[in-house]
Amino acid sequence: MLIARRTLLAVLAVGVAAGCTSDDEADPPPVVQLGPPGETGTPLTDDEVTGLDQPQYTDADVAFVQGMIQHHAQALVMTDLVADRAGSDDLSLMAERMDVSQRDEIAQLEEWLENRGEDVPDASGEHGQHGQHGEDGQSMPGMLTDDDLARLEAATGRDFDELFLLYMIRHHEGALVMVGELLSGGEGGQESALFQLAQHIDSDQSIEIARMKSLLAEIAASPGS
């Protein structure tokens, strides 16, 4: 899971006692400034909260969002291959769910850019078929090469299932690297909305990686076709 950064403020929910409590009686949740890993946070006074500056988004945030859109676009190219090639019904169902989650995240990322007047990159399948690189020309972790995609497209049945899972696990792990680099690089990830997006991507991709590894193990343990 993501390590909370020192400057991030978190609102900690207070436990709600059994029974009904009116809004007038409920105390507002405390605002706590998170400390380094392993250390407790520091509650802030109302005056301290009022004086806080809200973190603004940075060029690093924009580059991350633009790159992640293109990263997700390639995942959609991969899921589009499943229907005609998969040998496992479980993989087909997993790919359908993955397709939905990737499209949903792309929409959120595009909205983030649009709301800030930033350029929205092409998320079409044609772009995702090519390109290990983002808008800045830099290589993105986990992206498949043209040869990788050609190999996947040529496979069928069990061979396709195993190759798809291996490639998509690598692809998802690359997305986690991108999130980690954003939040540990010191140049981005502080704006609240962007941090939440990055955290959501980290959680979603981690869950899907675990599911894919489990299915890959099942396929490997099953009798060969």
N, C-alpha and C positions, 0 to 999 in steps of 0.2 A: 504494500500500500504506500501511498505518497507520504513523505515525511513533511510535516507541517513546517513552514518557514517561520523564522522568528518574528518577522514583521506582519505576518498574517493575523488578523483578528478573527476570533471565532466566537459565535454566540452559543453559549452552552445552555441547553435546555434544562430546566429544573423539573424535578419529579412532580407529578400531579397527584395529590392525595385522592383517595377514593371519595366519591360523592361529587356533587356539583359545586362549583365555585364561580361566582360572578366575575365578570371582567374587571369590575371596580376593585374587587378584593385581591385579584391575582397580582403578584409582584412581577415586574418585568424581569426577563432573564438577564443575568449578569453578562457583561462584555469582558472577555478575558484575552489578554495579550499572551500568545503562546510563547513558551520558552524553548530553549534548545531541546533536542531529543533526550528524553530521560528526566527532564526537569519539569516542575509544575508551572502552570501559567500564573500570570499576575492579574488579579481583578483590577479593572480601571474604574475610577470615579466618574460621575456624570460630567464633570468639568474636563477631565482628560479625554473622554469620548468625544465631547463637543469640539475639542481642539484638534482632533485628528484630521489629517489630510487623507482623502481617499486616493489610493494608488491609481495612476492613470496607465493606460495601455502604452506599449512601446513598439518600436520597430521589430524587436525580437518576437513580440506577441503576434504581430501581423504576419511575419515570415512563418511562424509556427502554424497558424491557422491556414494560410494559403498552402503550405506544404502538406498539411494533414488532409485537406480536401483532395489533393492529387493522390495522396497515399491511399485514401479510402476509395478513390475512383478505380484504382487498379484492383482492389479487392472485389469490386463489383464485376469487373471483367472476369475474374476467376470464378465467382459464383454463377455467372451466366453460362459457364461451361458445364455445370453440374448436371442439368436436366437431361442432356443427351449422352452423357458419358458415365455417370456414376453407377456403380454396381450395388451400392448399399442404400436402402430406403432411409436408414438413419442419417447417412450423410446428406441425402437430398433434403430431409427435414431441417437438419442443422444449417445447411446452406441457405434455405429460405429464410430462416430466422436471422441469420447473419446478414443477408441482403437487406432486410428490413432495418436492422440496427445501424448498418453502415449508411444507408440512405437518410435515416433520421439524423445521424450525427453530421452528415454533410449539410443538411438543411440548417442545422443549428450553427455550424461554422460559417456558412454563407450569410446567415442573418447577422451574425456578429460583425462580419466585415461590412455588410451593407449599412448597418446602423452607425458605423463609424466612417462611412464614406471612403472605404478602402476598396481596392480592386479585388474582384471575385474571380478566381481562376477557373478555367474550363474543367468541369467534372464529368465530361462526356466519356463514353466508353472508348472513343478513338484515342483520347489522350491517355487513358489508363492502359491501353495496349502497349504503349511505348513509354519509356522514360523512367529512369532510376533517379531522376533529378527533379528538384523543385523549381520554383520560379526564379531563384537566384542561381540556378545552374549547379548547385551543390548536390552531392549524392545523398539520398535519403535511406536510412537504415531499413532493411527488410524488403526493399523493392525487388521484384523479379526482373531479370533481363529479358530481352526479346527471345533468346534461346530457351530460357526457362518456360516462358509462356508457350512457345511452340511445342516444347516437350509435353507440357500439360495438355495442350489441345489435341495432341496426337494419341494420348493414352485413353484407355477405356476400361470399364469394369474395375476389378480390384486394383489393378495398377494405377488407374486414375485416382481411386479413393485414397490410396496411400500417398501418392505424389501430391494430391491436392492438400491433404492434411499437413504434410511436411512443409510444403510451401506456405500455406496459410498460417501455420504456427510461427514460422520465421517472419512472415509479413507482420503479424500482430506483435511479435516481440520487438520488431523494428519501431512500431508505433509507441510502445512503452519506452523505448530508448529516446525517442523524440520528446515525449513528455518529461522524462527525467532530465534531459539536457536543458529543456526550457526552465524547469523549476530549480535547477541547481546551478545554472549559468550566471545568475545574478543580474540578468538584463531583461527578464520578463517574468510573467506568471504571477504578478502582484495584483493586477486588476481583478476585482472580485468575480465578474462574469467570466473572464477568461480562465481564472483559476478553477472555477466550478466546471467549465467545459473540459479542461485538461484532466481534472479529477474523474469526471464521468467517463472519459475515454479510457483512462487507466483502469478503472473498475470494470468497464464493459469488455475491454480487450483481454483482461486477466481472466475473467470468467470464461470467455470463449476459448482461450488457450487451454484452460483446464479441461473443458468439454472435449476439445479436439484431441488432446493427448489421451484422454480416456477412450475415445472411439478408435484412435489409432492403435492402442494396445489391444482392444477387442478384435480388430481386424487382423492384427499380427498373430493373435492367439488362435484364430479360427482356422479350420482346414483350408489349404490352398485350393483355388479353383482351377 
